[in-house]
Amino acid sequence: MEDAIVVRGLVVDRGGRRVLDGIDATVPRGSVTGLLGPSGSGKTTLMRAIVGVQVITGGTVTVLGAPAGSAQLRHRVGYLTQAPSVYADLTVRENVRYFAALQGRGRAEADRAMTDVGLASAAGQLVGTLSGGQRSRASLACALVGEPELIVLDEPTVGQDPVLRADLWARFHELANAGTALLVSSHVMDEAARCDRLLLIREGRLIADDTPAAVRAAAGVDDLDEAFLRLIRAGEAGGPAGSAAGEA
């Protein structure tokens, strides 16, 4: 399967501190890849490097065959940040239709994006009156409306109720089945099992890059929470369980 993202030897320093330290990772097309790790582990910095808005110290990031941040990628990559990126003084519909127009899309695509994220009934509401979870979904609709080839989502399910979380993950897999590559970050480990592939990052280092089944097998346990703990402890001790990193 062709890779949508190829990261090689990525190093990022910020504020005199090494945030990412020699990251090597790939994200295939047509799959949902989970980027998991505790807060402060470097997930957002890695995503910023992938979409081309992060100054890097060393290494390379190639996205859809071009250097990250290239002008040719502008309409091929969708990015959802943790902070809502919509206009509070416009309605949900106005926001999504505006972003649709920027991507050369019409009202039908905008309406579908709102439905996909569960906001059809709130389309006429001002974004400023929405709850935090609804604002996040409005931002997600704006990221999806252009039907990009790669979608980078920074903790898109935070603040969503269990039903909506399940619906969003179902939509992510529909997009992947149609050939889209998705990179979805989370610090909630129970979302790992929803992914086709996992990247586990801790303190700026990648400690696992494999399928959920392979991560479980490498750690010798069925529970992913426990598998992650074992990989982390083995990595700190220099043990063999860390061999999950980098396997195909």
C-alpha positions as CSV (number, residue, x, y, z in Angstrom):
1,M,0.0,0.0,0.0
2,E,1.4,3.4,-1.0
3,D,2.3,5.7,1.9
4,A,0.7,9.1,2.2
5,I,3.2,10.3,4.8
6,V,6.9,9.3,5.2
7,V,8.8,10.8,8.1
8,R,12.6,10.1,8.3
9,G,14.9,11.2,11.1
10,L,12.6,14.0,12.2
11,V,14.0,16.3,14.9
12,V,12.3,19.3,16.3
13,D,13.6,21.7,19.0
14,R,11.4,24.3,20.6
15,G,12.4,26.7,23.4
16,G,15.7,25.0,23.8
17,R,14.1,21.7,24.4
18,R,14.1,18.6,22.0
19,V,10.4,17.9,21.4
20,L,10.9,15.2,18.7
21,D,14.0,13.1,18.6
22,G,14.7,11.1,15.4
23,I,11.1,10.1,14.4
24,D,10.8,7.5,11.6
25,A,7.2,6.7,10.7
26,T,4.9,6.1,7.8
27,V,1.1,6.5,7.3
28,P,-0.4,4.5,4.5
29,R,-3.2,5.6,2.2
30,G,-6.6,4.1,2.7
31,S,-6.2,3.6,6.4
32,V,-6.9,5.1,9.8
33,T,-3.6,5.5,11.7
34,G,-3.8,6.4,15.3
35,L,-1.2,8.7,16.9
36,L,-1.3,8.0,20.6
37,G,0.6,9.1,23.6
38,P,0.2,11.2,26.8
39,S,-0.2,15.0,26.8
40,G,3.1,16.6,26.1
41,S,4.6,13.6,24.2
42,G,5.0,15.5,20.9
43,K,1.8,14.4,19.1
44,T,0.8,17.9,18.1
45,T,4.3,18.9,17.1
46,L,4.5,15.9,14.8
47,M,1.2,16.8,13.2
48,R,2.3,20.4,12.7
49,A,5.4,19.1,11.0
50,I,3.3,16.9,8.7
51,V,1.1,19.7,7.6
52,G,4.1,22.0,7.1
53,V,3.6,24.6,9.8
54,Q,6.4,23.5,12.1
55,V,10.0,24.6,11.8
56,I,12.1,21.4,12.0
57,T,15.7,21.0,13.1
58,G,16.5,17.9,11.1
59,G,15.1,15.1,9.0
60,T,12.5,15.0,6.2
61,V,8.7,14.9,6.0
62,T,7.2,13.8,2.7
63,V,3.4,14.1,2.2
64,L,1.6,12.7,-0.9
65,G,5.0,12.6,-2.6
66,A,5.9,16.2,-1.9
67,P,7.8,18.0,0.9
68,A,5.5,18.9,3.8
69,G,4.0,22.4,3.4
70,S,4.4,22.5,-0.4
71,A,1.9,24.8,-2.2
72,Q,0.7,21.8,-4.2
73,L,-0.6,20.2,-1.0
74,R,-2.8,23.1,0.0
75,H,-6.0,21.5,-1.3
76,R,-5.0,17.9,-0.8
77,V,-4.5,17.9,3.0
78,G,-7.2,18.6,5.6
79,Y,-6.1,19.6,9.2
80,L,-8.1,19.8,12.3
81,T,-6.4,21.6,15.2
82,Q,-7.2,21.1,18.9
83,A,-8.5,24.7,19.1
84,P,-11.7,25.3,17.0
85,S,-10.8,27.0,13.7
86,V,-14.2,28.4,12.8
87,Y,-15.7,31.9,12.9
88,A,-17.8,32.5,16.0
89,D,-20.0,35.2,14.4
90,L,-21.1,33.0,11.6
91,T,-23.5,30.1,11.6
92,V,-22.3,26.5,11.2
93,R,-23.8,26.5,7.7
94,E,-22.0,29.7,6.8
95,N,-18.7,28.5,8.1
96,V,-18.8,25.2,6.3
97,R,-20.1,26.7,3.0
98,Y,-17.3,29.3,3.2
99,F,-14.6,26.6,3.6
100,A,-16.3,24.6,0.9
101,A,-16.1,27.5,-1.5
102,L,-12.4,27.9,-0.8
103,Q,-11.9,24.3,-1.9
104,G,-14.0,24.7,-5.0
105,R,-17.0,22.7,-3.5
106,G,-20.6,23.5,-3.5
107,R,-23.5,23.7,-1.0
108,A,-24.3,20.0,-1.4
109,E,-20.8,19.0,-0.2
110,A,-21.1,21.5,2.7
111,D,-24.5,20.1,3.8
112,R,-23.1,16.5,3.6
113,A,-20.1,17.5,5.8
114,M,-22.4,18.9,8.4
115,T,-24.5,15.8,8.4
116,D,-21.4,13.6,8.6
117,V,-20.4,15.2,11.9
118,G,-23.9,15.3,13.4
119,L,-24.5,19.0,13.1
120,A,-27.4,19.1,10.5
121,S,-29.9,20.2,13.2
122,A,-27.5,23.0,14.4
123,A,-26.7,24.3,10.9
124,G,-28.5,27.6,11.5
125,Q,-26.9,28.3,14.9
126,L,-24.1,30.8,15.5
127,V,-20.9,29.0,16.2
128,G,-20.4,31.2,19.2
129,T,-23.5,29.7,20.8
130,L,-22.3,26.1,20.4
131,S,-20.9,23.8,23.1
132,G,-17.2,23.0,23.0
133,G,-17.9,19.6,21.5
134,Q,-20.1,21.1,18.8
135,R,-17.5,23.7,17.9
136,S,-15.0,20.9,17.5
137,R,-17.4,19.1,15.1
138,A,-18.0,22.3,13.2
139,S,-14.2,22.6,12.7
140,L,-14.1,18.9,11.6
141,A,-16.8,19.6,9.0
142,C,-14.7,22.4,7.6
143,A,-11.7,20.1,7.4
144,L,-13.7,17.3,5.7
145,V,-15.6,19.4,3.2
146,G,-12.9,19.6,0.6
147,E,-12.6,15.8,0.5
148,P,-8.8,15.9,0.9
149,E,-6.5,12.9,0.2
150,L,-5.0,13.2,3.7
151,I,-6.8,14.3,6.8
152,V,-4.8,15.1,10.0
153,L,-7.0,15.3,13.0
154,D,-5.7,16.4,16.4
155,E,-7.9,14.8,19.1
156,P,-11.2,15.2,17.2
157,T,-13.3,13.2,19.7
158,V,-12.4,15.2,22.8
159,G,-15.7,16.4,24.4
160,Q,-17.9,14.2,22.3
161,D,-20.4,11.8,23.9
162,P,-20.0,8.0,23.3
163,V,-22.6,7.8,20.5
164,L,-21.1,10.7,18.6
165,R,-17.6,9.3,19.1
166,A,-18.7,6.0,17.6
167,D,-20.4,7.8,14.6
168,L,-17.2,9.8,14.0
169,W,-15.0,6.7,14.0
170,A,-17.4,5.0,11.6
171,R,-17.1,8.0,9.2
172,F,-13.3,8.0,9.5
173,H,-13.3,4.3,8.4
174,E,-15.7,5.1,5.5
175,L,-13.2,7.7,4.3
176,A,-10.3,5.3,4.6
177,N,-12.2,2.6,2.7
178,A,-12.6,5.2,-0.1
179,G,-8.8,5.7,-0.2
180,T,-8.3,8.6,2.1
181,A,-5.4,8.5,4.6
182,L,-6.3,9.6,8.1
183,L,-3.9,10.4,11.0
184,V,-5.9,10.7,14.2
185,S,-4.3,11.7,17.5
186,S,-5.7,10.8,20.9
187,H,-4.5,10.5,24.4
188,V,-7.4,8.1,25.1
189,M,-5.9,4.6,24.8
190,D,-9.3,2.9,24.3
191,E,-9.4,4.5,20.9
192,A,-6.3,2.6,19.8
193,A,-8.4,-0.5,18.9
194,R,-10.4,1.6,16.4
195,C,-7.3,2.2,14.3
196,D,-5.9,0.1,11.5
197,R,-2.4,1.1,12.5
198,L,-0.8,2.7,15.6
199,L,2.0,5.2,16.2
200,L,2.8,5.4,19.9
201,I,4.9,8.3,20.9
202,R,6.4,9.1,24.3
203,E,8.7,12.0,25.3
204,G,9.4,12.8,21.6
205,R,10.3,9.2,20.6
206,L,8.4,6.7,18.7
207,I,8.1,3.4,20.6
208,A,5.6,1.5,18.4
209,D,4.6,1.7,14.8
210,D,2.4,-1.3,13.9
211,T,-1.1,-2.8,13.8
212,P,-3.0,-3.1,17.1
213,A,-2.6,-6.9,16.8
214,A,1.1,-6.7,16.4
215,V,1.5,-4.2,19.3
216,R,-0.4,-6.7,21.5
217,A,1.8,-9.6,20.3
218,A,5.0,-7.6,20.9
219,A,4.0,-6.9,24.4
220,G,2.6,-10.4,25.0
221,V,-0.8,-9.2,26.3
222,D,-4.3,-8.8,24.8
223,D,-5.2,-5.5,26.5
224,L,-3.8,-2.5,24.6
225,D,-3.5,-0.4,27.7
226,E,-1.3,-3.0,29.3
227,A,0.6,-3.5,26.0
228,F,1.5,0.2,25.9
229,L,2.7,0.1,29.5
230,R,4.9,-2.9,28.8
231,L,6.4,-1.3,25.6
232,I,7.1,1.9,27.5
233,R,8.8,0.1,30.4
234,A,10.7,-2.2,28.0
235,G,11.9,0.8,26.1
236,E,13.0,2.6,29.3
237,A,14.9,-0.6,30.3
238,G,16.2,-1.3,26.8
239,G,14.3,-4.6,26.6
240,P,13.1,-6.4,23.5
241,A,9.4,-5.5,23.7
242,G,10.2,-2.2,22.0
243,S,10.8,-4.2,18.8
244,A,7.3,-3.3,17.7
245,A,8.6,0.0,16.5
246,G,9.1,0.2,12.8
247,E,7.8,-3.2,11.8
248,A,5.5,-3.4,8.8
